[in-house]
Amino acid sequence: MGRMTFVIQRLLMLVPVAVGVTIVVFFMIHLIPGDPARTILGIHATPQRIAILHKQWGLDRPLVSQYWLFMDRLLHGNLGQSLYYGTSAGAVIFERIPPTLWLIVYSAVLAVIISVPLATIAATRKDAVRDHVVRAVPLIGLGMPPFWVGILLVYALAIKVRAFPVSGYGTGFLGHVHAMFLPALTVAIALAPVVIRALRASMLNVLGAEYITTARSKGVPPSRLFLRHVLRNAVIPAVTVLGINIGFLIGGTVIIENIFAIPGIGQLMINSIFQRDFPVVQGVTLVFGVLVVLVNLLADLSYAALDPRVRFDR
Amino acid sequence: MSAISFPEPALAAEPTEHAQPRRVRRWYRQPALASGLVLLGIILIAAAAAPLLTPYDPIKENLSATLLGPSAHHWLGTDQTGRDTFTRLLYGLRTDLRIAFIAVLFPFCIGTILGSIAGYYGGWVDTVLMRLVDIVVAFPFYVLLIALVFVLGPGERSIYIAITLVGWVSYARIIRGEILVAKRQDYVAAARSGGLSSIRIIGKHLLPNVITQAFIYGMSDIVQDILAIVTLGYFGLGVPPPTPDLGSMINDGQNFLPTAHWQLTTFPGLAVVVVGLSLSLIGDGLADLLRPGHS
């Protein structure tokens, strides 16, 4: 099977999931207790406004017809009208996607930068003191609320030391790198425990493999042995773990963007919740779902690049 | 928010005559499990005995004693409305732990049942259930959780529903995977040829052998649920005030972080970290103790 066929097959497999994602997002409105239009409009509910929303969302039609209307609009790129901004919800959402993507990529990079040295320190001296110290990191790290870590980092590095801005997205590439360091570090600290665990375990497996013994006996220098043989093979399971946690990584941005006032879709989601802007909340949920599906696809395709043993006909 | 760390799949082992006594003998020799249980025990006792450990009311405001520093009377000081922080911390732990322990039961049961059905019967039932899993997994945990709590309205009931709707998939995946392996074992074939019904085979023979993995995952899932409850509380979507909740305590205290009242935000967060540590230790210890082939 060629690369193109694999990509097409993988894309076709996404179709039922993508349809399912739209069904979940569509049904969100029906989970609202009582009349959704009345609940969403809250104190602004008047019979006229309720009637307009009913007509706009087709709430007076049968469920199948409502879903059809929803899909028809969606396929035309229409996510509805924002109740707060008064403009297209899609436009409001899409202009806020770049900061979120920045945060996701930056966090993943920092998570790798933190995890690889720590896992190496632990795996190269199994059961030594340093191994036990590194193994304690995930135990503590997994229970830390990321927003709390973010608040403490702001206090220590932005308010006390003043090395980084308290909030914001920055301007220009270097501006983004500087301004987004603390938010990305916060997400990375939350993600690192799982990656460290996986990477340490896979490094230990690789270090015990016969080809490493062979390489050692052939006199391969330790640095070359580590970089060419151990790290390359150990990083694949770590990438898998990173792939499994893509949803977590993307979801984490919702929380962290709000702590650091980053104008991404995560902050938009929480703000829209408090503004009871249902079309935007619905749209952001859909965009997040689609984002996870696409990133998972990219992760699947990237395994092949990292591991020549992965064939497209698996 | 907690990253997903699934327990490694293990071959289901047939129960042996001597397995149980050995496990009972060995549990306290697992340093991780023993220390985790002791730590969690202390936390649970402190939370349950909160009315005995502190003379203060967690809700009643005392405007003549606002923002006091730590002292012999107020170990962690008081908040902006004069409530004792240590008292609110204990009661907050009580609230959050209760919700987390109840919340984990629903996805555990539903996921285990659906995962068993998918794994045992296979075919279209498996296909449908696993596609459903794929759809739920497509949403980031926090996005779906926050969206669901938003549409259902903040409060404890919404937290249970949202965590159940989002959380069952992990258990279903784990149990399905385990059952797929276990159903090929000889003892299942023997049970089938003995004429036992499918429900009896699943309930009496398969589940007791595969439930361990779900149980181990459950420990990290409780940590995830506590983090979720605290996060929802921080955003004002959790337990409504004035009920003490660690998330809302962190939120209330963060405005005073640059001043001398750092303890208002730091200690509720630390309490979550200690709870998480105890549950992670228990999870790791259980994995070492119960996984076949592990020392």
Boltz contact constraints between the chains, C-beta under 6 A:
constraints:
  - contact:
      token1: [A, 16]
      token2: [B, 131]
      max_distance: 6.0
  - contact:
      token1: [A, 17]
      token2: [B, 134]
      max_distance: 6.0
  - contact:
      token1: [A, 17]
      token2: [B, 135]
      max_distance: 6.0
  - contact:
      token1: [A, 17]
      token2: [B, 138]
      max_distance: 6.0
  - contact:
      token1: [A, 20]
      token2: [B, 135]
      max_distance: 6.0
  - contact:
      token1: [A, 21]
      token2: [B, 138]
      max_distance: 6.0
  - contact:
      token1: [A, 28]
      token2: [B, 151]
      max_distance: 6.0
  - contact:
      token1: [A, 31]
      token2: [B, 151]
      max_distance: 6.0
  - contact:
      token1: [A, 31]
      token2: [B, 152]
      max_distance: 6.0
  - contact:
      token1: [A, 32]
      token2: [B, 151]
      max_distance: 6.0
  - contact:
      token1: [A, 139]
      token2: [B, 277]
      max_distance: 6.0
  - contact:
      token1: [A, 139]
      token2: [B, 280]
      max_distance: 6.0
  - contact:
      token1: [A, 140]
      token2: [B, 277]
      max_distance: 6.0
  - contact:
      token1: [A, 142]
      token2: [B, 2]
      max_distance: 6.0
  - contact:
      token1: [A, 142]
      token2: [B, 223]
      max_distance: 6.0
  - contact:
      token1: [A, 142]
      token2: [B, 276]
      max_distance: 6.0
  - contact:
      token1: [A, 142]
      token2: [B, 280]
      max_distance: 6.0
  - contact:
      token1: [A, 143]
      token2: [B, 223]
      max_distance: 6.0
  - contact:
      token1: [A, 143]
      token2: [B, 273]
      max_distance: 6.0
  - contact:
      token1: [A, 143]
      token2: [B, 276]
      max_distance: 6.0
  - contact:
      token1: [A, 143]
      token2: [B, 277]
      max_distance: 6.0
  - contact:
      token1: [A, 144]
      token2: [B, 273]
      max_distance: 6.0
  - contact:
      token1: [A, 145]
      token2: [B, 227]
      max_distance: 6.0
  - contact:
      token1: [A, 145]
      token2: [B, 230]
      max_distance: 6.0
  - contact:
      token1: [A, 145]
      token2: [B, 272]
      max_distance: 6.0
  - contact:
      token1: [A, 146]
      token2: [B, 1]
      max_distance: 6.0
  - contact:
      token1: [A, 147]
      token2: [B, 234]
      max_distance: 6.0
  - contact:
      token1: [A, 148]
      token2: [B, 250]
      max_distance: 6.0
  - contact:
      token1: [A, 148]
      token2: [B, 269]
      max_distance: 6.0
  - contact:
      token1: [A, 151]
      token2: [B, 254]
      max_distance: 6.0
  - contact:
      token1: [A, 155]
      token2: [B, 257]
      max_distance: 6.0
  - contact:
      token1: [A, 159]
      token2: [B, 258]
      max_distance: 6.0
  - contact:
      token1: [A, 191]
      token2: [B, 3]
      max_distance: 6.0
  - contact:
      token1: [A, 194]
      token2: [B, 3]
      max_distance: 6.0
  - contact:
      token1: [A, 194]
      token2: [B, 5]
      max_distance: 6.0
  - contact:
      token1: [A, 244]
      token2: [B, 4]
      max_distance: 6.0
  - contact:
      token1: [A, 245]
      token2: [B, 3]
      max_distance: 6.0
  - contact:
      token1: [A, 245]
      token2: [B, 4]
      max_distance: 6.0
  - contact:
      token1: [A, 247]
      token2: [B, 140]
      max_distance: 6.0
  - contact:
      token1: [A, 248]
      token2: [B, 3]
      max_distance: 6.0
  - contact:
      token1: [A, 250]
      token2: [B, 140]
      max_distance: 6.0
  - contact:
      token1: [A, 251]
      token2: [B, 140]
      max_distance: 6.0
  - contact:
      token1: [A, 251]
      token2: [B, 141]
      max_distance: 6.0
  - contact:
      token1: [A, 251]
      token2: [B, 142]
      max_distance: 6.0
  - contact:
      token1: [A, 251]
      token2: [B, 143]
      max_distance: 6.0
  - contact:
      token1: [A, 252]
      token2: [B, 1]
      max_distance: 6.0
  - contact:
      token1: [A, 254]
      token2: [B, 142]
      max_distance: 6.0
  - contact:
      token1: [A, 254]
      token2: [B, 143]
      max_distance: 6.0
  - contact:
      token1: [A, 273]
      token2: [B, 150]
      max_distance: 6.0
  - contact:
      token1: [A, 285]
      token2: [B, 143]
      max_distance: 6.0
  - contact:
      token1: [A, 285]
      token2: [B, 147]
      max_distance: 6.0
  - contact:
      token1: [A, 288]
      token2: [B, 140]
      max_distance: 6.0
  - contact:
      token1: [A, 288]
      token2: [B, 143]
      max_distance: 6.0
  - contact:
      token1: [A, 289]
      token2: [B, 138]
      max_distance: 6.0
  - contact:
      token1: [A, 289]
      token2: [B, 139]
      max_distance: 6.0
  - contact:
      token1: [A, 292]
      token2: [B, 138]
      max_distance: 6.0
  - contact:
      token1: [A, 292]
      token2: [B, 140]
      max_distance: 6.0
  - contact:
      token1: [A, 293]
      token2: [B, 138]
      max_distance: 6.0
